[in-house]
Amino acid sequence: MNQLIIVKIGGNIVDDDHALQHFLKSFAAINQAKILVHGGGKLATRMAETMGVQQQMIEGRRITDAETLKIVTMVYAGYINKNIVAQLQQYGANAIGLTGADANAILAHKRKGKTPDAIDYGFVGDIDQVNAVFFNGLIQQSLVPVVSPITHDGNGQLLNTNADTIAQSIATAMSAFYETVLIYSFEKKGVLLNIKNPDSVIPLIDAAYYNTLKTNQQIFAGMIPKLDNAFTAIEQGVAKVIIGNADELAELINGKAGTTIQHG
């Protein structure tokens, strides 16, 4: 079975033109079949401020009201996505930019709170289905899908969707066709045992160790959703998940850097 590399690039790298350029050059150099999923960065927040649209964040998550949805769609699916595609073309990767609405690539539903007093995140989507046949068709044509964090519900409604979850869902769906490797790349070197020490990378985490780290509150809270997605991917057929620094992409793919998530 051929290998497919799925890379999710974090928002902080998207915000830094130099870091993004360096990353995209490394990504374009990957010889295997590949898919890139990108986050949104801070540009949407700055755009909202310019347009006078007040932003509400709860526990680090954006509340996506109707006006905010317009902004994140313009920024994520528009400028950021096409800027990435244009740079990848420059480096010889024949990229194609997508949202979940394109060719029904990613179907989602509007998130519903599980309790009456649950937070209403607005037009935020939870994924139901990935069109793996469509993505495989693009790869078979030697195209490189670049996926923005916008999905749809099949009834004409766009939805703002977590990019880590999109990457995990695509990796899981594509494992029917490929040996899938999922890489979460961002500004840190991996999962850190001590958030204040950038070199305290944990090289290997299995489920038991992860539970211990959470119980002992040794995992930075912002990392937990990413790790939850990583373990979901492993449990659902993804061959390997690695978390690490975007500057070390080749080393991450080779397992020589970052944190590897494994079964057990």
WOVEN-V204557 format. One record per residue. RES is the residue in three letters. SS is DSSP state (H for helix, E for strand, C for the rest). PHI is phi in whole degrees, -180 to 180 (NA if undefined). OMEGA is omega in whole degrees, -180 to 180 (none if undefined). Layout:
BEGIN
RES/SS/PHI/OMEGA ; RES/SS/PHI/OMEGA
END
This chain:
BEGIN
MET/C/NA/180 ; ASN/C/-69/-179 ; GLN/E/-93/175 ; LEU/E/-123/179 ; ILE/E/-99/177 ; ILE/E/-114/-177 ; VAL/E/-115/171 ; LYS/E/-106/180 ; ILE/E/-104/-174 ; GLY/C/-77/-175 ; GLY/H/-60/-178 ; ASN/H/-65/177 ; ILE/H/-73/178 ; VAL/H/-60/-179 ; ASP/H/-75/-174 ; ASP/C/-107/-175 ; ASP/H/-57/-178 ; HIS/H/-67/-180 ; ALA/H/-64/180 ; LEU/H/-65/180 ; GLN/H/-60/180 ; HIS/H/-62/180 ; PHE/H/-62/-176 ; LEU/H/-64/176 ; LYS/H/-64/178 ; SER/H/-68/-180 ; PHE/H/-64/-180 ; ALA/H/-61/-177 ; ALA/C/-79/177 ; ILE/C/-64/-175 ; ASN/C/-81/-179 ; GLN/C/-76/170 ; ALA/E/-58/-174 ; LYS/E/-153/175 ; ILE/E/-134/177 ; LEU/E/-114/173 ; VAL/E/-116/-178 ; HIS/E/-120/174 ; GLY/C/-85/-173 ; GLY/C/-102/-177 ; GLY/C/71/-174 ; LYS/C/-96/-175 ; LEU/H/-61/-179 ; ALA/H/-64/178 ; THR/H/-65/179 ; ARG/H/-65/179 ; MET/H/-65/179 ; ALA/H/-62/178 ; GLU/H/-62/179 ; THR/H/-61/-177 ; MET/H/-89/178 ; GLY/C/74/178 ; VAL/C/-98/-177 ; GLN/C/-66/-180 ; GLN/C/-105/178 ; GLN/C/-120/179 ; MET/E/-117/176 ; ILE/E/-127/-178 ; GLU/C/53/177 ; GLY/C/79/-179 ; ARG/E/-109/-178 ; ARG/E/-78/169 ; ILE/C/-83/-174 ; THR/E/-101/174 ; ASP/C/-80/-173 ; ALA/H/-61/-179 ; GLU/H/-71/179 ; THR/H/-66/178 ; LEU/H/-59/178 ; LYS/H/-61/-177 ; ILE/H/-69/-178 ; VAL/H/-66/177 ; THR/H/-67/178 ; MET/H/-60/-175 ; VAL/H/-79/-175 ; TYR/H/-71/-176 ; ALA/H/-81/-179 ; GLY/H/-95/-170 ; TYR/H/-59/-175 ; ILE/H/-63/-178 ; ASN/H/-61/-176 ; LYS/H/-74/174 ; ASN/H/-64/177 ; ILE/H/-63/180 ; VAL/H/-60/-179 ; ALA/H/-63/179 ; GLN/H/-68/178 ; LEU/H/-65/176 ; GLN/H/-61/179 ; GLN/H/-58/-177 ; TYR/C/-95/172 ; GLY/C/90/176 ; ALA/C/-99/-177 ; ASN/C/-81/-172 ; ALA/E/-88/174 ; ILE/E/-134/-177 ; GLY/E/-87/-174 ; LEU/E/-139/159 ; THR/C/-111/176 ; GLY/C/-67/-180 ; ALA/C/-76/-178 ; ASP/H/-67/-179 ; ALA/H/55/-180 ; ASN/H/56/-172 ; ALA/C/-64/-179 ; ILE/E/-139/180 ; LEU/E/-98/-177 ; ALA/E/-140/174 ; HIS/E/-129/178 ; LYS/E/-65/-177 ; ARG/C/-61/177 ; LYS/C/-114/177 ; GLY/C/-66/-178 ; LYS/C/-82/179 ; THR/C/-131/-179 ; PRO/C/-58/-178 ; ASP/C/-98/180 ; ALA/C/-67/180 ; ILE/C/-68/174 ; ASP/C/-93/-178 ; TYR/C/-84/178 ; GLY/E/79/-176 ; PHE/C/-85/177 ; VAL/E/-108/-174 ; GLY/E/-106/169 ; ASP/E/-109/-168 ; ILE/E/-75/176 ; ASP/E/-106/-172 ; GLN/E/-157/174 ; VAL/E/-113/-179 ; ASN/C/-83/-175 ; ALA/H/-64/179 ; VAL/H/-63/178 ; PHE/H/-64/-180 ; PHE/H/-61/180 ; ASN/H/-65/177 ; GLY/H/-61/178 ; LEU/H/-64/-179 ; ILE/H/-63/179 ; GLN/H/-64/176 ; GLN/C/-92/180 ; SER/C/64/175 ; LEU/C/-93/179 ; VAL/E/-114/178 ; PRO/E/-65/175 ; VAL/E/-121/-168 ; VAL/E/-106/177 ; SER/C/-88/-175 ; PRO/C/-83/177 ; ILE/E/-125/178 ; THR/E/-120/176 ; HIS/E/-149/-175 ; ASP/C/-106/-179 ; GLY/C/84/-180 ; ASN/C/-118/176 ; GLY/C/90/-177 ; GLN/C/-105/173 ; LEU/E/-76/-178 ; LEU/E/-140/175 ; ASN/E/-81/-172 ; THR/C/-133/-178 ; ASN/C/-58/-175 ; ALA/H/-68/177 ; ASP/H/-60/-179 ; THR/H/-69/176 ; ILE/H/-60/-180 ; ALA/H/-61/179 ; GLN/H/-63/-178 ; SER/H/-67/177 ; ILE/H/-66/180 ; ALA/H/-59/180 ; THR/H/-64/-179 ; ALA/H/-64/-176 ; MET/H/-77/178 ; SER/C/-68/174 ; ALA/C/-72/-177 ; PHE/C/-110/-171 ; TYR/C/-139/164 ; GLU/E/-81/-172 ; THR/E/-93/175 ; VAL/E/-117/-179 ; LEU/E/-106/-180 ; ILE/E/-122/172 ; TYR/E/-96/-177 ; SER/E/-113/180 ; PHE/E/-154/-171 ; GLU/C/-85/-179 ; LYS/C/-93/-175 ; LYS/C/-79/-179 ; GLY/C/158/174 ; VAL/C/-79/-174 ; LEU/E/-99/175 ; LEU/C/-75/178 ; ASN/C/-130/-175 ; ILE/C/-59/-179 ; LYS/C/-85/-180 ; ASN/C/-114/-175 ; PRO/C/-65/-179 ; ASP/C/-99/-178 ; SER/C/-87/-176 ; VAL/E/-72/173 ; ILE/C/-87/-173 ; PRO/C/-71/-174 ; LEU/E/-145/177 ; ILE/E/-132/170 ; ASP/C/-108/-173 ; ALA/H/-61/-178 ; ALA/H/-64/-180 ; TYR/H/-66/178 ; TYR/H/-60/178 ; ASN/H/-62/178 ; THR/H/-63/180 ; LEU/H/-62/179 ; LYS/H/-68/180 ; THR/H/-60/-179 ; ASN/C/-87/-180 ; GLN/C/54/180 ; GLN/C/-99/178 ; ILE/C/-106/176 ; PHE/C/-58/-172 ; ALA/H/-53/-179 ; GLY/H/-67/-179 ; MET/H/-85/-174 ; ILE/H/-61/178 ; PRO/H/-60/179 ; LYS/H/-64/179 ; LEU/H/-68/177 ; ASP/H/-60/177 ; ASN/H/-63/-179 ; ALA/H/-62/-180 ; PHE/H/-70/175 ; THR/H/-60/180 ; ALA/H/-61/-179 ; ILE/H/-62/-179 ; GLU/H/-68/-175 ; GLN/C/-108/169 ; GLY/C/108/177 ; VAL/C/-72/-172 ; ALA/C/-69/-175 ; LYS/E/-154/174 ; VAL/E/-128/-179 ; ILE/E/-130/179 ; ILE/E/-118/-179 ; GLY/E/-175/-171 ; ASN/E/-78/-179 ; ALA/H/-62/179 ; ASP/H/-73/-176 ; GLU/H/-116/-172 ; LEU/H/-58/-180 ; ALA/H/-61/180 ; GLU/H/-68/177 ; LEU/H/-63/-179 ; ILE/H/-62/-179 ; ASN/C/-83/179 ; GLY/C/73/-178 ; LYS/C/-103/178 ; ALA/C/-154/176 ; GLY/C/77/180 ; THR/E/-111/178 ; THR/E/-97/178 ; ILE/E/-97/-178 ; GLN/C/-135/177 ; HIS/C/-61/172 ; GLY/C/107/none
END
